[in-house]
Amino acid sequence: MIRFERLTKTYITDGTAKTVVRDMTLTVPTGRSVALLGRNGAGKCTLLRMIAGTTKPTSGRVITTGDVSWPVGFAGSFHPDLTGLQNCRFIARIYGVDTDALAEFVETFANLGVSFRLPFRTYSSGMRSRLAFGISKGIRFDVYLVDEITTVVDAAFRARSDRLFKARLCDAGAVVCSHAMPQIRMLCDCGIVLEDGQPHFYDDLEEAIAHHDITTSQRGF
């Protein structure tokens, strides 16, 4: 379960206040896979980071039950001078999972070859996504947070990633932020459209996508 209680997030840029989430109150049921939709700049990534706990709200709070992942695909927390393997083992220790088992899973799944034992700073964007996705899927969570998953990797890896993620969702929930509607339809069963700082929840995913399409066509993006 994820519950937003009067959640507000305001940024101050060059002396100008911009509120991207405004007094949001909403409960996402346990076990649902939710598409997080909205135009560019609507606040989707900010909301995802507040769920993860990496961004603090201006006011209100987010309540979650169970273990919540970091945003899948996010590689910003990896140490650039550690190898992929060393980063993997470090994260395993943080989350209290078997380091050898996670390393073996990631090495096989991410298919980085010798680069798995090279410094993370030498990785391309696609290699970073492979490592980040592999690690996040090698650890079991109750809720997965997904931000534009595997957009910089090849089609074969993306298809394999989607199949694995779909299997994980048999006993977990997710919040998925993506512009790829085929991927949204594959992974999600309901949707939230963020518009003018407010959430519009749809139990029917197709209704959420229809609202999203109208919103983006009216605003030009």
C-alpha positions in Angstrom: 0.0 0.0 0.0 1.1 3.5 -0.8 -0.7 6.4 0.7 -0.2 10.1 0.0 -1.5 12.4 2.8 -1.9 16.1 1.8 1.4 15.8 -0.1 2.8 19.0 -1.6 6.1 19.6 -3.3 7.2 23.1 -4.3 10.5 24.1 -5.9 12.0 27.6 -5.8 13.9 28.5 -8.9 15.4 32.0 -9.4 13.0 33.3 -6.8 9.9 31.8 -8.5 7.9 29.1 -6.8 6.7 26.1 -8.8 4.4 23.5 -7.2 4.5 20.2 -9.0 2.4 18.2 -6.5 -0.4 20.0 -4.6 -2.2 18.7 -1.5 -2.4 15.2 -2.9 -4.4 12.6 -0.9 -4.7 9.2 -2.5 -4.2 5.5 -1.6 -2.8 3.0 -4.0 -4.0 -0.5 -3.1 -1.5 -3.2 -2.2 -0.3 -5.4 -5.1 -1.4 -3.1 -7.9 0.9 -2.1 -10.8 0.2 1.6 -11.4 1.1 3.5 -14.5 2.2 7.0 -13.6 1.3 9.2 -16.5 1.3 12.9 -17.4 2.9 15.5 -19.6 6.6 16.4 -19.3 7.2 18.4 -16.2 4.0 17.3 -14.5 5.9 16.0 -11.5 6.0 12.3 -12.2 9.7 11.9 -11.4 9.4 14.1 -8.3 6.5 11.9 -7.0 8.5 8.8 -7.6 11.5 10.1 -5.7 9.2 11.1 -2.8 7.9 7.6 -2.7 11.4 6.3 -2.6 12.3 8.7 0.2 15.1 10.4 -1.8 13.2 13.7 -2.1 11.5 15.3 0.9 8.0 16.8 0.4 7.4 20.4 1.2 4.5 19.3 3.3 2.4 16.2 3.9 3.8 12.7 3.9 4.0 9.4 2.0 3.1 6.2 3.9 4.2 2.8 2.5 3.9 -0.8 3.6 6.5 -3.4 2.7 9.9 -3.0 1.1 10.1 -0.3 -1.6 12.8 -0.3 -4.2 14.8 2.7 -5.4 13.7 3.8 -8.9 14.6 0.9 -11.2 17.1 2.0 -13.8 18.5 4.8 -11.7 22.3 4.5 -11.6 23.1 7.7 -9.8 24.0 6.0 -6.5 26.7 3.8 -7.9 30.3 4.7 -7.0 32.2 5.6 -10.2 35.5 4.2 -9.0 34.1 0.8 -7.9 33.6 -2.0 -10.4 30.2 -3.2 -11.3 30.8 -6.3 -9.2 31.9 -4.2 -6.2 28.9 -1.9 -6.5 26.7 -5.0 -6.7 28.2 -6.4 -3.5 28.0 -3.1 -1.7 24.2 -2.8 -2.4 23.7 -6.4 -1.4 25.2 -5.7 2.0 23.0 -2.6 2.4 19.8 -4.6 1.7 20.9 -7.7 3.7 20.9 -10.1 0.8 23.4 -12.8 -0.2 26.3 -11.0 -1.9 27.4 -14.0 -4.0 23.9 -14.9 -5.1 23.2 -11.3 -6.2 26.5 -11.0 -8.0 26.0 -14.2 -9.9 22.4 -13.2 -10.9 23.6 -9.7 -12.1 26.6 -11.0 -14.0 24.4 -13.5 -15.9 21.4 -11.2 -16.5 23.2 -7.9 -17.3 25.6 -9.7 -19.6 28.4 -7.1 -19.2 31.2 -9.5 -19.8 34.6 -8.3 -18.6 33.2 -4.9 -18.0 31.5 -6.2 -14.9 34.9 -6.1 -13.3 35.8 -2.7 -14.6 35.1 0.7 -12.9 31.6 2.0 -13.2 32.9 5.3 -14.6 34.0 3.5 -17.8 30.4 2.3 -18.6 28.3 3.6 -21.4 24.7 4.7 -20.5 23.4 1.4 -21.8 25.8 -0.6 -19.6 24.8 1.5 -16.6 21.1 0.7 -17.2 21.9 -3.0 -17.5 23.7 -3.0 -14.2 21.1 -0.9 -12.4 18.2 -3.1 -13.7 20.0 -6.3 -12.9 20.7 -5.3 -9.3 17.2 -4.0 -8.7 15.6 -7.2 -10.1 18.0 -9.4 -8.2 16.6 -8.1 -4.9 13.0 -8.9 -4.0 10.8 -5.9 -3.1 7.1 -5.5 -2.3 6.9 -2.4 -4.5 9.1 -1.6 -7.5 9.5 2.0 -8.6 10.3 2.3 -12.3 11.4 5.5 -14.1 11.7 5.1 -17.9 13.0 1.6 -17.6 15.7 0.4 -20.0 15.2 3.2 -22.5 18.8 3.2 -23.5 19.4 -0.5 -24.0 18.8 -2.7 -27.1 15.5 -4.2 -27.9 16.5 -7.8 -27.0 17.6 -6.8 -23.5 14.5 -4.6 -23.1 12.3 -7.6 -24.0 14.1 -9.9 -21.6 13.9 -7.2 -18.8 10.1 -6.8 -19.4 9.6 -10.6 -19.1 11.5 -10.7 -15.8 9.7 -7.7 -14.4 6.3 -9.1 -15.4 7.2 -12.3 -13.4 8.3 -10.3 -10.4 4.9 -8.5 -10.4 3.1 -11.8 -9.8 3.8 -11.2 -6.1 4.7 -7.5 -5.9 3.3 -4.1 -6.8 4.8 -1.3 -8.9 4.7 2.3 -9.8 5.8 2.7 -13.5 6.7 6.0 -15.1 7.2 5.6 -18.8 6.2 7.2 -22.2 6.2 3.8 -23.9 2.5 2.7 -23.9 3.2 -0.9 -25.1 5.4 -1.3 -22.0 2.8 0.4 -19.8 0.1 -2.0 -21.1 2.3 -5.0 -20.5 3.3 -4.1 -16.9 0.4 -2.1 -15.4 -3.2 -2.8 -14.4 -4.3 0.7 -13.4 -3.1 4.3 -13.8 -2.6 7.7 -12.2 -2.6 10.8 -14.4 -0.8 13.8 -12.8 -2.3 17.1 -14.0 -1.8 20.5 -12.5 -0.4 18.9 -9.4 -3.3 16.7 -8.8 -3.7 12.9 -9.3 -6.5 11.3 -11.3 -6.7 7.6 -10.4 -8.2 5.1 -12.8 -8.9 1.5 -11.9 -9.1 0.9 -15.6 -5.7 1.4 -17.3 -7.2 2.2 -20.7 -9.2 5.1 -19.2 -5.9 6.5 -17.7 -4.2 6.2 -21.0 -7.1 8.0 -22.7 -6.9 10.8 -20.2 -3.1 11.0 -20.7 -3.5 11.2 -24.5 -6.0 14.1 -24.2 -3.8 15.9 -21.8 -0.6 15.6 -23.9 -2.3 16.5 -27.2 -3.9 19.6 -25.7 -0.6 20.9 -24.4 1.4 19.9 -27.3 3.7 17.3 -25.6 
